[in-house]
Amino acid sequence: MSEYTRKSDGVTKKRMIRFGTKGASDIVVVALGYYIAIEVKDHKGVQDEAQVEIQRALEHAGGRYILVRSREEVEKYFKAFFNNT
């Protein structure tokens, strides 16, 4: 969140500033020549359409995309990844 003050009336507000591409993953890892996108969601979270499209495009190009809901899921994925490569 970014805070700013309007010049016209001096009111201070907060707004979200977006960086990057809409739908881009939260975390990117490049390991052993693989591009791995990690999308983090809570237990109720679902991908929006832009995220699904990014996943399709990335996987089509040979990248990997994982959706995780906990740090333990990330650890499990990378343990398996490094043991199989």
C-alpha positions in Angstrom: 0.0 0.0 0.0 1.2 3.4 -0.8 0.1 6.6 1.0 -0.4 9.9 -0.8 -2.0 13.3 -0.1 -4.2 15.0 -2.7 -3.0 18.5 -3.5 -6.6 19.7 -4.1 -7.9 19.1 -0.6 -5.0 17.8 1.5 -6.8 14.5 2.2 -4.4 11.6 2.8 -5.4 8.2 1.2 -3.9 4.8 0.6 -3.9 2.9 -2.6 -2.5 -0.3 -3.9 0.3 0.0 -6.5 0.7 -2.9 -8.9 4.1 -4.0 -10.2 4.7 -6.5 -12.9 2.2 -8.3 -15.1 -1.3 -9.0 -14.1 -1.5 -12.7 -13.2 2.2 -13.1 -12.6 3.2 -15.5 -9.8 4.1 -14.3 -6.3 7.6 -16.0 -6.3 9.9 -17.0 -9.2 12.8 -19.4 -8.8 15.3 -20.4 -11.4 17.1 -23.6 -10.4 19.0 -26.1 -12.5 17.9 -24.5 -15.7 14.2 -24.5 -14.8 11.9 -21.5 -14.4 9.6 -22.3 -11.5 6.6 -20.0 -10.7 5.1 -20.2 -7.3 1.6 -18.9 -6.6 0.7 -18.6 -2.9 -2.9 -18.8 -1.8 -4.6 -19.3 1.6 -6.8 -22.3 2.2 -9.7 -20.6 0.4 -7.8 -18.9 -2.4 -8.3 -19.7 -6.1 -6.5 -18.6 -9.2 -8.1 -15.8 -11.2 -8.3 -16.1 -15.0 -5.1 -14.1 -15.6 -3.2 -16.5 -13.3 -4.6 -19.5 -15.0 -3.5 -18.1 -18.4 0.0 -17.3 -17.1 0.2 -20.9 -15.8 -0.9 -22.3 -19.2 1.6 -20.2 -21.1 4.5 -21.0 -18.7 3.9 -24.7 -18.8 3.5 -24.7 -22.6 7.0 -23.0 -22.8 8.5 -25.7 -20.6 8.4 -23.9 -17.2 7.0 -25.2 -14.0 4.1 -23.6 -12.0 3.1 -24.6 -8.5 0.2 -23.5 -6.4 0.9 -23.7 -2.7 -0.9 -23.0 0.5 1.9 -23.4 3.0 5.6 -23.2 3.4 5.6 -27.0 4.0 4.1 -27.5 0.5 7.0 -25.5 -1.0 9.6 -27.5 1.0 7.9 -30.8 -0.1 7.9 -29.7 -3.8 11.6 -28.7 -3.8 12.8 -31.8 -1.9 11.1 -33.9 -4.6 12.4 -31.6 -7.4 16.0 -31.8 -6.3 15.8 -35.5 -5.6 14.5 -36.2 -9.2 16.8 -33.9 -11.2 
